[in-house]
Amino acid sequence: MKKTNDVVIYKTQDNQIEVDVFLNNDTVWLNRKQISALFERDIKTIGKHINNVFSDGELDFNSVVAKFATTAQDGKTYQVDYYNLDVIISVGYRVKSLRGVQFRQWATNRLRDYLVNGFLINQKLVENKKIHFLNTLENLKILVSSNDYIESKEIISLIESFSNTWFSLDSYDRNDFPTNGTIEEIKVSGEDLLNDLNQLKIDLIRKGEATELFAQEKSSGNLLGIFGNVFQSVFGQDAYESIEAKAAHLLYFIIKNHPFNDGNKRSAAFSFIWLLHKSKVNFSSKISPETLTTLTILIAESKPDDKDKMIGIILLLLNSNTN
């Protein structure tokens, strides 16, 4: 392999040492001489630390070492061992020197830059390329190995675990809600929903969790009216095109319109998952029972002016990608 022409410069705090860091295969490479200059330790000491990295089983030699064609001072080209960022970081946390401290602080600051500034600067790219974002996080993990300064492993783990949340919250702030969804013709009716709600009522009464007032319409036809509004068409086109949008509005309208004498929130939650289930929309990995409870209460407590945002939150959840 040959070095690429892509180079970044690492400069110590006193501006006395500059090290060419060559980029290849999405990582950086230094030889022993450069690592020695970087940490202000002799080559023999650096070699000892490198050998310990491998003897301790911390890294696999074949994965982190490569030979690059290097031109020496005599003008001849030699194949020289170069070590990637994994090795450099590992050595950096073993070296006891001012240079080592400076490097660790530099690496920590670079990590913060990537996590904060880099994400904000490239926010549009991140929004459109979530996979790219998560891959970047994978690459950043090597910067926090054995870090004594910040517990960044936990930070990165949280960022990954809640990756969908960051995108959803940003979309919420910008009122940028999904307009796509599952567009299919489904054969369900308000009468079907009423019948299944009655089965839920019977089960809840048997468990002592409801009375006869549960899902009892205040006026006959209330639920059918809501159902009809959800499935209405305007100029031959559905008012709410996707199944997800229909389910979201069904949940919202039942909660807010109070069609029943009791159990409006529970009936609304049931109707929501009922419609998704009947439409064969896979929602179980996106809408947990706890999430559905939270959504139901959030809608119940929301102001009428926030209707679009409430619907938008539901659509963000239903359209999110899960790992």
Buried (B, 14 or more C-beta within 10 A) or exposed (E): EEBEEEEEEBEBEEEEBEBEBBBBEEBBBBBBEBBBBBBBBEEEBBBBBBEEBBEEEBBEEEEBBBEBEBEEEEEEEEEBBBBBBBBBBBBBBBBEEEBBBBBBEBBBEBBBEBBEEBBEEBEEEBBEEBEEBBEBBEEBBBBBBEBEEEEBEEBBEEBBEEBBEBBBEEBBEEEEBBEEBBEEEEEBEBEBBBEBBEEBBEEBEEEEEBEEEBBBBEEEEBBBBBBEBBBEEEEEEBBBBBBBBBBBBBBBBBBBBBBBBBBBBBBBBBBBBBBBBBBEBEBEEBBEEEEBEEBBEBBBEBEEEBBEBBBBBBBBBBBBEEE
